[in-house]
Amino acid sequence: MNSVRDKKKLSEMLSLPGNDEISNLATSANNMLRELDSYYQEMKTSEERFKLIMGATNDGYFDIDLLVDKLYISPDWLVYLGYVIRDGYLSYSQVLETIHPKDRDLFRATLSDCLNGKTESLYVEYRTRKHSGEWVWVQVRGKIVEFDHDRNPKRLIGTISDITQRKNYEAENLYLSQTDVVTTLKNRTFAEALLEKADKCRLCNSWIILGDINGLKLINDTFGHHEGDRLLRTIGAILTNCCSSKDIPARWGGDEFIILINDNDIDYVDNLIWDIKKECGNITGFQIPISISWGRANKDSLHPNMNAVIKLAEERMYRNKLLASGSAKSSILRSLEQSLHEKHIETEEHTRRITNICVKIGKRMGLTQEELDEVTLLSLLHDIGKIGIPEAILIKPGKLTTEEWEIMKTHSEIGYRIAVSTPDLAHVANEILSHHERYDGTGYPQGLKGKEIPKLSRLLAIVDSYDVMTHARHYKVAMSVESAIQEVKCYSGKQFDPEMVEQFLAILREDTSK
């Protein structure tokens, strides 16, 4: 027995022949040794199999003695990580130091849940640092296998696996699922997920900017989709450079882009649009000028959900598109303008002059970009109803009769009906209807008074009258600038809004001093 014990050879048998108690004891001992040897061989085989599996999968195992803060890690795994520890034991603090700072809280919380019995087993994925400094992703699985008399955890064992390849694959798939392959911006799927989050956030000050490239279809049809994709990539790079790290630019559709902005004000949004427009204006190397029509809106009490915000931004974008020379929608505007010019109702120079002055005054008044777009459109089309007035009345050199004047005054209502029946112009219909109202209530067609008159109509009335006075018509000679200014001052508070008159005169003084 001493020989078996010292040599640890369970295969050695006791030889004591006979039928007495000592012989029977030897036989029982031999049977016990055979059983022990069989179990030992099974354990040895299992251990070898376990080591082979661990080696084949680059996995390791750990065994934690929770009472003395000693963590045993399999030597092969330590070698894989590049660490040399003689006895294979580490302390909790040593392990924690190798975990990525951003993952330490997760590791602590997950381990605590396991030890406190909140979870049946330990399962956590985190980054750990190899001795070379390289970060690898690992997956740790474990279970408490021993408790003390008070049912407190005493021993935790488990496995460690390198899942870096899987994590890289997942990250690549995630990137591809969220990224537009042409522009490398985020795609619509990603943007819609963010919009859904913004919908649920009641306190978020969320803004949406929508942009539509003017003329992309023309480039695709004329020069090929390769050239169109090059333009998309160019604009994608501009959006990336102009937006801050907190902004999310994405490709919304074929020729549309969206920018999601949180916790910023209207000045930031408008400045961002201005910066992007400026950069787009500097684009060279394409056969046609490049421009983008923009519209923006934010989540507020009138537009409490992001679908309503997007709809408003889209409406404003399409209004802006009317004024863009490279857009298909602008053909509607060009067609109506051409009708005015062909009938000698208004000259192109007149409409451009009043447009420029209205925009200048509008900026001084603090009008939004949408209002500036509207006043531009109003300046171009305020007299569109005159295409329905007989030409004999329009170009009559002398004074109109009372009956002719009544017919002439209907041009405001005709223009209103034209605008209302054209969806892209409906938003300026009331302004067209009211552009001959007077501040004192004696205008037409509704006799509106003071602030009842739409703001943009009041602005246009001053600028249009001044331009008519200072430029010759077929029925009158031009008035001097000084006389026209006196006339405007004289009718301030009667025909014109007095506050806007002051803004108008200030603009004139600035232009004169330059």
C-alpha positions as CSV (number, residue, x, y, z in Angstrom):
1,M,0.0,0.0,0.0
2,N,2.9,2.3,0.8
3,S,4.4,1.5,-2.6
4,V,1.1,2.3,-4.4
5,R,0.9,5.6,-2.4
6,D,4.5,6.7,-3.0
7,K,4.8,5.7,-6.7
8,K,1.2,6.8,-7.4
9,K,0.7,3.7,-9.6
10,L,-2.8,2.4,-9.2
11,S,-2.1,-0.4,-11.6
12,E,0.1,-2.2,-9.0
13,M,-1.9,-5.1,-7.3
14,L,-1.5,-6.6,-3.8
15,S,-0.5,-10.3,-3.9
16,L,-1.7,-12.2,-0.7
17,P,-3.1,-15.6,-1.7
18,G,-5.3,-17.6,0.6
19,N,-8.8,-17.4,2.1
20,D,-8.3,-15.6,5.4
21,E,-9.5,-12.1,6.3
22,I,-6.1,-10.6,5.1
23,S,-6.4,-12.2,1.7
24,N,-10.0,-11.0,1.3
25,L,-8.9,-7.5,2.3
26,A,-6.2,-7.6,-0.4
27,T,-8.7,-8.7,-3.0
28,S,-11.1,-5.8,-2.0
29,A,-8.1,-3.4,-2.1
30,N,-7.2,-4.6,-5.6
31,N,-10.8,-4.1,-6.8
32,M,-10.8,-0.6,-5.3
33,L,-7.4,0.2,-7.1
34,R,-8.9,-1.1,-10.4
35,E,-11.9,1.2,-10.0
36,L,-9.7,4.2,-9.0
37,D,-7.4,3.6,-11.9
38,S,-10.4,3.5,-14.3
39,Y,-11.7,6.8,-12.9
40,Y,-8.2,8.3,-13.0
41,Q,-7.8,7.3,-16.7
42,E,-11.2,8.8,-17.5
43,M,-10.3,12.0,-15.8
44,K,-7.0,12.1,-17.6
45,T,-8.7,11.6,-20.9
46,S,-11.3,14.3,-20.2
47,E,-8.6,16.7,-19.1
48,E,-6.6,16.1,-22.3
49,R,-9.8,16.5,-24.4
50,F,-10.6,19.7,-22.6
51,K,-7.0,21.0,-23.2
52,L,-7.2,20.1,-26.9
53,I,-10.6,21.9,-27.3
54,M,-9.2,25.0,-25.5
55,G,-6.1,24.9,-27.7
56,A,-8.1,24.5,-30.9
57,T,-10.5,27.4,-30.2
58,N,-7.9,29.7,-28.6
59,D,-10.2,29.6,-25.5
60,G,-9.0,29.7,-21.9
61,Y,-10.5,28.9,-18.5
62,F,-10.5,30.6,-15.2
63,D,-11.1,29.5,-11.6
64,I,-11.7,32.2,-9.0
65,D,-11.4,31.7,-5.2
66,L,-13.7,34.4,-4.1
67,L,-12.7,34.2,-0.4
68,V,-9.0,35.1,-1.0
69,D,-9.3,37.2,-4.2
70,K,-7.2,34.8,-6.3
71,L,-8.0,34.2,-9.9
72,Y,-6.4,31.3,-11.8
73,I,-6.2,31.6,-15.6
74,S,-5.1,28.8,-17.8
75,P,-1.4,29.1,-18.8
76,D,-2.1,28.7,-22.5
77,W,-4.5,31.7,-22.4
78,L,-2.0,33.8,-20.6
79,V,0.6,33.0,-23.2
80,Y,-1.9,33.9,-25.9
81,L,-2.3,37.3,-24.3
82,G,1.4,37.7,-24.0
83,Y,1.7,37.6,-20.2
84,V,4.1,35.5,-18.2
85,I,2.9,34.7,-14.7
86,R,4.7,31.9,-12.9
87,D,1.9,30.5,-10.8
88,G,-1.0,31.5,-13.1
89,Y,-2.8,33.5,-10.4
90,L,-3.9,37.2,-10.7
91,S,-5.7,39.5,-8.3
92,Y,-9.0,41.2,-9.2
93,S,-7.3,44.6,-9.5
94,Q,-4.7,43.1,-12.0
95,V,-7.5,41.8,-14.1
96,L,-9.4,45.1,-14.0
97,E,-6.4,47.0,-15.2
98,T,-6.3,45.0,-18.5
99,I,-10.0,45.8,-19.3
100,H,-10.8,48.7,-21.6
101,P,-11.7,51.8,-19.5
102,K,-15.1,52.1,-21.3
103,D,-15.9,48.5,-20.5
104,R,-14.9,48.3,-16.8
105,D,-18.3,49.5,-15.4
106,L,-20.1,46.8,-17.5
107,F,-17.7,44.1,-16.2
108,R,-18.1,45.2,-12.6
109,A,-21.9,45.4,-12.9
110,T,-22.2,42.0,-14.6
111,L,-19.9,40.3,-12.1
112,S,-21.8,41.9,-9.2
113,D,-25.2,40.6,-10.6
114,C,-23.8,37.1,-10.8
115,L,-22.3,37.1,-7.2
116,N,-25.5,38.7,-5.8
117,G,-27.7,36.0,-7.4
118,K,-29.5,38.4,-9.8
119,T,-28.3,36.3,-12.7
120,E,-27.8,32.5,-12.7
121,S,-24.5,32.7,-14.6
122,L,-21.8,35.2,-15.7
123,Y,-21.9,36.4,-19.3
124,V,-20.1,39.5,-20.4
125,E,-18.2,40.8,-23.5
126,Y,-15.5,43.4,-23.2
127,R,-12.2,44.5,-24.6
128,T,-9.0,43.4,-22.9
129,R,-5.4,44.5,-23.6
130,K,-2.8,42.1,-24.7
131,H,0.8,42.6,-23.4
132,S,1.7,44.1,-26.9
133,G,-0.9,46.8,-26.3
134,E,-3.4,45.4,-28.8
135,W,-7.0,45.4,-27.8
136,V,-9.0,42.2,-28.3
137,W,-12.7,41.4,-27.7
138,V,-13.3,38.6,-25.2
139,Q,-16.4,36.7,-24.1
140,V,-16.5,35.5,-20.5
141,R,-18.9,32.8,-19.4
142,G,-18.9,31.5,-15.9
143,K,-21.0,30.0,-13.1
144,I,-20.7,29.8,-9.3
145,V,-20.0,26.1,-8.4
146,E,-19.3,26.3,-4.6
147,F,-20.9,28.1,-1.7
148,D,-20.0,28.4,2.0
149,H,-22.3,27.4,4.9
150,D,-24.2,30.7,4.6
151,R,-24.8,30.3,0.8
152,N,-22.3,33.0,-0.1
153,P,-20.5,32.4,-3.3
154,K,-17.1,30.7,-2.8
155,R,-15.9,29.6,-6.2
156,L,-16.6,30.8,-9.7
157,I,-15.3,29.0,-12.8
158,G,-15.7,29.6,-16.5
159,T,-14.2,30.1,-20.0
160,I,-12.7,33.0,-21.9
161,S,-13.0,33.2,-25.7
162,D,-11.5,35.6,-28.2
163,I,-14.4,37.0,-30.2
164,T,-12.5,39.8,-32.0
165,Q,-13.2,38.5,-35.4
166,R,-16.9,38.1,-34.7
167,K,-17.0,41.7,-33.3
168,N,-15.2,43.1,-36.3
169,Y,-17.6,41.2,-38.6
170,E,-20.6,42.6,-36.6
171,A,-19.2,46.1,-36.8
172,E,-18.7,45.8,-40.5
173,N,-22.2,44.5,-41.0
174,L,-23.6,47.3,-38.8
175,Y,-21.6,49.9,-40.8
176,L,-22.9,48.6,-44.1
177,S,-26.5,48.4,-42.8
178,Q,-26.4,52.1,-41.7
179,T,-24.3,53.6,-44.4
180,D,-25.0,54.9,-47.9
181,V,-22.6,53.1,-50.2
182,V,-22.2,56.1,-52.6
183,T,-21.7,59.0,-50.2
184,T,-20.5,57.1,-47.1
185,L,-23.0,59.2,-45.1
186,K,-25.6,57.5,-42.9
187,N,-28.5,56.1,-44.9
188,R,-32.3,56.5,-44.5
189,T,-32.7,53.4,-42.3
190,F,-30.3,54.9,-39.7
191,A,-31.9,58.4,-40.0
192,E,-35.4,56.9,-39.5
193,A,-34.2,55.2,-36.3
194,L,-32.9,58.5,-35.0
195,L,-36.2,60.2,-35.9
196,E,-38.1,57.6,-33.9
197,K,-35.9,58.3,-30.9
198,A,-36.4,62.0,-31.3
199,D,-40.2,61.5,-31.3
200,K,-40.0,59.9,-27.9
201,C,-37.9,62.6,-26.4
202,R,-40.2,65.4,-25.2
203,L,-37.4,67.8,-24.1
204,C,-35.2,67.4,-27.2
205,N,-34.9,70.5,-29.4
206,S,-34.8,68.6,-32.7
207,W,-34.2,70.3,-36.1
208,I,-34.5,68.8,-39.5
209,I,-32.8,70.2,-42.6
210,L,-33.9,68.7,-46.0
211,G,-31.9,69.3,-49.2
212,D,-32.6,68.4,-52.8
213,I,-30.0,68.5,-55.5
214,N,-31.1,70.6,-58.5
215,G,-30.4,69.0,-61.8
216,L,-29.1,65.6,-60.7
217,K,-31.5,63.8,-63.1
218,L,-30.1,66.0,-65.9
219,I,-26.6,65.0,-65.0
220,N,-27.5,61.3,-64.8
221,D,-29.4,61.3,-68.1
222,T,-26.8,63.4,-70.0
223,F,-23.5,62.4,-68.6
224,G,-24.2,59.0,-67.0
225,H,-24.8,57.8,-63.4
226,H,-21.1,57.6,-62.8
227,E,-21.0,61.4,-63.0
228,G,-24.1,61.7,-60.9
229,D,-22.5,59.5,-58.2
230,R,-19.4,61.7,-58.3
231,L,-21.6,64.7,-57.6
232,L,-23.3,62.8,-54.7
233,R,-19.9,62.0,-53.2
234,T,-18.8,65.6,-53.5
235,I,-21.9,66.9,-51.7
236,G,-21.6,64.1,-49.1
237,A,-18.1,65.3,-48.3
238,I,-19.3,69.0,-48.0
239,L,-22.0,68.0,-45.5
240,T,-19.5,66.0,-43.5
241,N,-17.1,68.9,-43.3
242,C,-19.7,71.6,-42.6
243,C,-21.6,69.7,-39.9
244,S,-20.4,69.4,-36.3
245,S,-19.7,66.1,-34.7
246,K,-23.1,66.2,-33.0
247,D,-25.0,66.7,-36.3
248,I,-26.1,63.7,-38.3
249,P,-26.1,64.2,-42.1
250,A,-27.6,61.3,-44.1
251,R,-28.7,60.5,-47.6
252,W,-32.5,60.5,-47.5
253,G,-33.3,59.5,-51.1
254,G,-32.1,59.5,-54.7
255,D,-31.2,63.2,-54.8
256,E,-32.2,64.2,-51.2
257,F,-30.2,64.7,-48.1
258,I,-31.3,65.1,-44.5
259,I,-29.5,66.6,-41.5
260,L,-30.6,65.9,-37.9
261,I,-29.7,68.5,-35.3
262,N,-30.3,68.3,-31.6
263,D,-30.1,71.0,-28.9
264,N,-29.3,74.0,-31.1
265,D,-31.0,77.2,-32.1
266,I,-32.3,78.7,-35.4
267,D,-29.2,80.8,-35.9
268,Y,-27.0,77.7,-35.9
269,V,-29.3,76.0,-38.3
270,D,-29.4,78.9,-40.7
271,N,-25.7,79.5,-40.5
272,L,-25.1,75.8,-41.3
273,I,-27.4,76.0,-44.4
274,W,-25.5,79.2,-45.5
275,D,-22.1,77.4,-45.1
276,I,-23.3,74.4,-47.1
277,K,-24.6,76.7,-49.9
278,K,-21.3,78.6,-50.0
279,E,-19.3,75.4,-50.3
280,C,-21.7,74.1,-53.0
281,G,-21.2,77.3,-54.9
282,N,-17.5,76.6,-55.0
283,I,-18.0,73.2,-56.6
284,T,-16.2,73.0,-59.9
285,G,-15.5,70.3,-62.5
286,F,-19.1,69.6,-63.5
287,Q,-20.8,70.5,-66.8
288,I,-23.6,72.5,-65.1
289,P,-23.8,74.8,-62.1
290,I,-24.5,72.8,-58.9
291,S,-27.1,74.0,-56.3
292,I,-29.2,72.5,-53.6
293,S,-32.7,73.6,-52.4
294,W,-33.0,73.6,-48.7
295,G,-35.9,73.5,-46.2
296,R,-35.7,73.4,-42.4
297,A,-38.2,72.9,-39.5
298,N,-38.0,72.1,-35.8
299,K,-40.1,70.1,-33.3
300,D,-42.4,72.4,-31.4
301,S,-46.0,72.7,-30.1
302,L,-47.3,73.1,-33.7
303,H,-45.3,70.2,-35.0
304,P,-45.0,67.8,-32.0
305,N,-43.9,64.8,-34.0
306,M,-41.0,64.2,-36.4
307,N,-43.4,63.3,-39.3
308,A,-44.9,66.7,-39.1
309,V,-41.5,68.3,-38.9
310,I,-40.3,66.5,-42.0
311,K,-43.4,67.4,-43.9
312,L,-42.9,71.1,-43.1
313,A,-39.2,71.0,-44.0
314,E,-40.2,69.3,-47.2
315,E,-42.8,71.9,-48.1
316,R,-40.2,74.7,-47.5
317,M,-37.6,72.8,-49.5
318,Y,-40.0,72.6,-52.5
319,R,-40.8,76.3,-52.2
320,N,-37.1,77.1,-52.2
321,K,-36.8,74.8,-55.3
322,L,-39.2,77.0,-57.2
323,L,-36.6,79.8,-57.0
324,A,-33.7,77.6,-58.0
325,S,-32.8,78.1,-61.7
326,G,-31.5,74.5,-62.1
327,S,-34.7,72.8,-60.7
328,A,-37.5,71.3,-62.7
329,K,-40.1,72.9,-60.5
330,S,-38.7,76.4,-61.4
331,S,-40.1,75.9,-64.9
332,I,-43.5,76.7,-63.5
333,L,-42.2,80.0,-62.2
334,R,-40.4,80.7,-65.5
335,S,-43.5,80.0,-67.5
336,L,-45.6,82.5,-65.5
337,E,-42.9,85.1,-65.6
338,Q,-42.7,84.7,-69.3
339,S,-46.4,85.3,-69.6
340,L,-46.1,88.6,-67.7
341,H,-43.2,89.8,-69.8
342,E,-44.7,88.8,-73.1
343,K,-47.8,90.8,-72.4
344,H,-45.6,93.8,-71.5
345,I,-47.3,93.8,-68.0
346,E,-44.0,93.9,-66.1
347,T,-40.4,94.1,-67.1
348,E,-38.0,91.5,-65.9
349,E,-35.8,94.4,-64.6
350,H,-38.7,95.7,-62.4
351,T,-39.4,92.3,-60.8
352,R,-35.6,91.7,-60.1
353,R,-35.2,95.2,-58.6
354,I,-38.1,94.9,-56.1
355,T,-37.0,91.3,-55.3
356,N,-33.5,92.6,-54.3
357,I,-34.9,95.4,-52.1
358,C,-37.6,93.3,-50.5
359,V,-34.9,90.7,-49.5
360,K,-32.7,93.4,-48.1
361,I,-35.4,94.9,-46.0
362,G,-36.6,91.4,-45.0
363,K,-33.2,90.5,-43.7
364,R,-33.0,93.8,-41.7
365,M,-36.5,92.9,-40.2
366,G,-35.2,89.5,-39.2
367,L,-37.4,87.5,-41.6
368,T,-36.7,83.7,-41.6
369,Q,-35.3,82.0,-44.7
370,E,-38.7,80.7,-45.5
371,E,-40.2,84.2,-45.4
372,L,-37.4,85.5,-47.6
373,D,-38.2,82.8,-50.1
374,E,-41.8,83.8,-50.0
375,V,-41.2,87.5,-50.5
376,T,-38.9,86.6,-53.5
377,L,-41.7,84.6,-55.0
378,L,-44.2,87.3,-54.2
379,S,-42.0,89.9,-55.8
380,L,-41.9,87.9,-59.0
381,L,-45.6,87.0,-59.2
382,H,-47.6,89.7,-57.4
383,D,-49.0,91.0,-60.6
384,I,-49.6,87.6,-62.2
385,G,-53.4,88.2,-62.3
386,K,-52.8,90.9,-64.9
387,I,-52.5,88.2,-67.5
388,G,-56.3,88.0,-67.2
389,I,-56.8,91.7,-67.8
390,P,-57.6,92.8,-71.4
391,E,-54.5,94.2,-73.1
392,A,-56.3,97.3,-74.2
393,I,-56.7,98.3,-70.5
394,L,-53.2,97.2,-69.6
395,I,-51.3,99.3,-72.2
396,K,-53.8,102.2,-72.4
397,P,-51.7,105.4,-72.5
398,G,-54.3,107.6,-71.0
399,K,-56.2,107.6,-67.7
400,L,-58.5,104.6,-67.2
401,T,-62.3,105.1,-67.0
402,T,-64.1,104.1,-63.8
403,E,-65.3,100.9,-65.4
404,E,-61.8,100.1,-66.7
405,W,-60.3,100.8,-63.3
406,E,-62.7,98.3,-61.7
407,I,-61.7,95.7,-64.2
408,M,-58.0,96.5,-63.5
409,K,-58.5,96.1,-59.8
410,T,-59.7,92.5,-60.3
411,H,-56.1,91.4,-61.1
412,S,-55.4,90.8,-57.4
413,E,-58.3,88.3,-57.2
414,I,-57.3,86.7,-60.5
415,G,-53.7,86.3,-59.2
416,Y,-55.1,84.8,-56.0
417,R,-57.1,82.2,-58.0
418,I,-54.0,81.3,-60.2
419,A,-51.9,80.8,-57.1
420,V,-54.5,78.8,-55.2
421,S,-54.9,76.5,-58.1
422,T,-51.2,75.9,-58.3
423,P,-50.1,73.8,-55.3
424,D,-46.5,75.1,-55.4
425,L,-47.7,78.7,-55.2
426,A,-50.7,78.4,-52.8
427,H,-48.6,79.5,-49.8
428,V,-48.3,83.1,-51.3
429,A,-51.9,83.3,-52.6
430,N,-53.1,85.6,-49.7
431,E,-50.2,87.9,-50.1
432,I,-50.9,88.2,-53.9
433,L,-54.6,89.0,-53.0
434,S,-53.6,91.7,-50.5
435,H,-50.7,93.5,-52.2
436,H,-53.0,96.5,-53.0
437,E,-54.5,96.8,-49.5
438,R,-53.6,100.1,-47.8
439,Y,-52.5,100.6,-44.2
440,D,-55.4,103.0,-43.5
441,G,-58.0,100.4,-44.7
442,T,-58.9,102.2,-48.0
443,G,-57.2,99.6,-50.3
444,Y,-58.7,96.7,-52.3
445,P,-60.1,94.1,-52.6
446,Q,-61.0,93.5,-48.9
447,G,-60.3,96.8,-47.3
448,L,-57.9,95.3,-44.8
449,K,-56.3,97.7,-42.3
450,G,-52.9,97.9,-40.5
451,K,-51.6,94.5,-39.3
452,E,-54.6,92.8,-40.8
453,I,-52.7,93.0,-44.1
454,P,-50.2,90.2,-44.5
455,K,-46.7,91.3,-43.5
456,L,-45.1,90.5,-46.9
457,S,-47.9,92.3,-48.7
458,R,-47.1,95.5,-46.7
459,L,-43.5,95.2,-47.5
460,L,-44.1,94.7,-51.2
461,A,-46.4,97.7,-51.4
462,I,-43.7,100.1,-50.4
463,V,-41.0,98.7,-52.7
464,D,-43.3,98.2,-55.7
465,S,-44.6,101.8,-55.4
466,Y,-41.2,103.3,-55.1
467,D,-39.8,101.4,-58.1
468,V,-42.8,102.3,-60.2
469,M,-42.4,106.0,-59.3
470,T,-38.7,106.1,-60.1
471,H,-38.9,104.3,-63.5
472,A,-40.7,105.4,-66.6
473,R,-43.8,103.6,-67.9
474,H,-45.7,103.9,-71.1
475,Y,-48.3,106.1,-69.3
476,K,-45.9,108.3,-67.2
477,V,-42.4,109.7,-66.9
478,A,-40.0,108.7,-64.1
479,M,-40.0,110.6,-60.8
480,S,-36.7,111.7,-59.2
481,V,-35.4,109.6,-56.2
482,E,-35.8,112.6,-53.9
483,S,-39.4,113.2,-55.0
484,A,-40.2,109.4,-54.6
485,I,-38.7,109.4,-51.1
486,Q,-40.9,112.4,-50.1
487,E,-43.9,110.6,-51.6
488,V,-43.2,107.5,-49.6
489,K,-42.8,109.5,-46.4
490,C,-46.1,111.4,-47.2
491,Y,-48.0,108.2,-47.4
492,S,-46.4,106.5,-44.4
493,G,-49.3,105.4,-42.1
494,K,-51.8,106.0,-44.9
495,Q,-50.8,103.7,-47.7
496,F,-47.7,102.2,-46.2
497,D,-46.7,100.5,-42.9
498,P,-44.7,103.3,-41.0
499,E,-42.3,100.8,-39.4
500,M,-41.5,99.3,-42.7
501,V,-41.1,102.7,-44.3
502,E,-38.3,103.4,-41.8
503,Q,-36.6,100.2,-42.7
504,F,-36.9,101.0,-46.4
505,L,-35.5,104.5,-46.1
506,A,-32.6,103.1,-44.0
507,I,-31.8,100.7,-46.8
508,L,-31.9,103.6,-49.4
509,R,-29.5,105.7,-47.2
510,E,-27.1,102.8,-46.9
511,D,-27.1,102.2,-50.7
512,T,-26.6,105.9,-51.4
513,S,-23.6,106.2,-49.0
514,K,-21.8,103.3,-50.6
